[in-house]
Amino acid sequence: MKKIVVATNNIGKLKEIREILKGYQLLSLKDVNCKVEIEEDKDTFEGNSLKKAQEISQLLQMPCIADDSGLCIETYNGWPGVHTARFLGENATAKERNTYILEKMKGLSRDQRKASVKCCITYYENGNYIVGKGEIQGRIVETPRGNNGFGFDEIFELEDGRTYAELSTEEKNKISHRRLALQDLLTKLENHI
């Protein structure tokens, strides 16, 4: 079974990736004793995921998968986008970021609240890379809802009227932007490896 390091220490993310890429032995950064932090300084999700996958792969001399994802609000030309986790600074909490977004959008109509969440997952090995992409459409709610999830989950409403945070982990993992990106990547991997 092919060993691939996943550039994460997030157990939930690793579990989700393992569920989809069952034919591979996936290792976390902790599993391979790698404590390197790769700066996400590119201006696209693809650029950040490629940078992380390439640098970790070259450092460890093994194939690597890395992802980058974020919230893109149509009214603000895709903001916060690649800066979703950092637009208020490195130490801001998800709650502070969500409060800021909701304040910024106060008074906007339902149509002005359209948003999407996007994910790019890159597989890198020996100078070659494959990118999987996923995107879910929705909108930003006026008031946070739900207790399950993290990041912007409580303010991102799906087409069915529930926020990501109102879904069970299993429900979210079946439809998420990361799952779509992983399925896209898996299809491409099976044709190349």
N, C-alpha and C positions, 0 to 999 in steps of 0.2 A: 504494500500500500504506500503510495507516494506521500512523503512528509512535506507539509507546507506550514510555515509559521504565519500566524495571523497577527498583524500589527495592532494588538489590543491587549489590555488587561481587564476589559469589561466582560465579566462572566456571562451576563445576559446576551451580549452581542455575540460572544464566542459560541454559546449554546445555539443561538439562532442560525449562525453560519454552519455549525456542525450538522444541524438537522437537514440542511439543504445539500451540503457538499459531503454526503455520506461516504462516498468512495475514496476519500482522502483522509490521511491522519493529520488532523489540524492541531497545531501547538500554539499556545499563547506566548507572549513575550516572557512571561514569568516562567513558563515551562522550559524555555531555552536560556534562562538567566540573562535576559537582555533588559537593561534599564535605560536605554537611550530614548530621549524625547525628541521627536522630529518636529521642527517648527513648520506649521501650516501657513506658508507665506505666499502661496500662489493665488491667482485671482479666479480660479475655477475649481469646482469639486474634483474634476478629473485631474487637474494639475496637482492638487494636494494629495490625492490618493496615489497617483503615480510616484510622486516624490517620496512619500512614506514607504511604499512597497519597494522601490528601487534602492533606497538607502539602507533599509533593514536587510533586504536580500543580499546586497553586496557586503554588508557588515558580517552577516552570519553565514554567507556562502551557501544559501539554500533558498528555494522558492518562497515568495512572500505574497500574502494578500493584505491589502490595506483599503480602507474606505474613507470617504468624507461625505458628509450630508448636511443638509440645512433647510431652513424655512425661507421661502421666497414669496414676498408679498407683491402682488401685481401692481397695486396703486403706487408703490415705491420702487418700480422698475427692478423687482427681484431682491430688494433689501430685506433682511440682513444677509441672505445668501451665504457665501463662504465665511462670513463673519458671525454667523448665528451664535456660536458659543463664546465669542469674544468681543462683541460690539460695545459692551459696557466695561471692558477691561477683563483681564485674566481672572480676577478674584470675585467677579459678580456671580451671584447665584442665579439659577434658572428662574426662581420666583421674581427676582429683581428685573431680569431681562423681560419676562412675560408682562410684568406690571408696566414697564417702560413701553412695550409694544402696544398694550391696551390703552394707555394714556395717549400715546401718539395717534391712535386710530379713533379716539373718542369722537362720537358724532358722525362717523362715516356710515353710509348706507350699507345694506347687505351686499349690493353689487360691488361696492368699493372695498370689500373685505376679502375678495378672492385671493387665494394663496395656494401654493403647492409645496410639498416637501420632496426634495430630490436627493438621490444617493448615487454615488459612483463608487464602484469597487474594482480595484485593479489587481490583477495577478501579474507578478514580475518574476522572470527567471532568465539568467544569462543574457541580458540585453534585450529580451523580447517581453512584450507585455500585451495583456488582453484586458479590455475594460467592459464591465457590465453596468448598465444604467437602469434606474427605476425612478418613477415619479408618481405621486398621488395628488389629485386635485382636491381642494376643499376651500375653507374660508376661516378667517379669524373670528372667534366668538367675541361677544362684548364682556362676558364674565367667565372666568375660569370654571371648568367643570370636570369632575372625575378625580379619582385618587390613585389610579394605576398608571404607571409610566414615569417618564422623566423628561427633562428638557422642556420643549414647547408643547408636549402632549395635551396638557389641560386647556390650551387655547386654540388648538387646531381641530376644526370640525370637518368630519367627512361628509360625503354626499348623503349618507343615510341619517344625518342629524346628530350623530354621536361624536364626541371628541375622541382622539386617540386614547386619552386617559380614562374614558368610560368603557373601553374595551377590555376584555380579559387579555392576559399576556398571549394566550393561545390564539385568540381572535386577531390581535394586532400582528402577530408573527405570520399569520396566513395571508395578510393583505398589505403589509407595510412596504414602504418605498425600498427598504433594505432587502426584503424578500424578493421584490421584483428585480432589483439589481443583481442579487445572487442567482436568481433563475436565469437571467440574461447571461451572466458570467458562466454559469454551469454549462449552458448550451454551447457557448463558444469554446470553453475548455475541452469539452468532450470531442470537439472537432479538431483540436490542436495538440492534445497531449496523448 
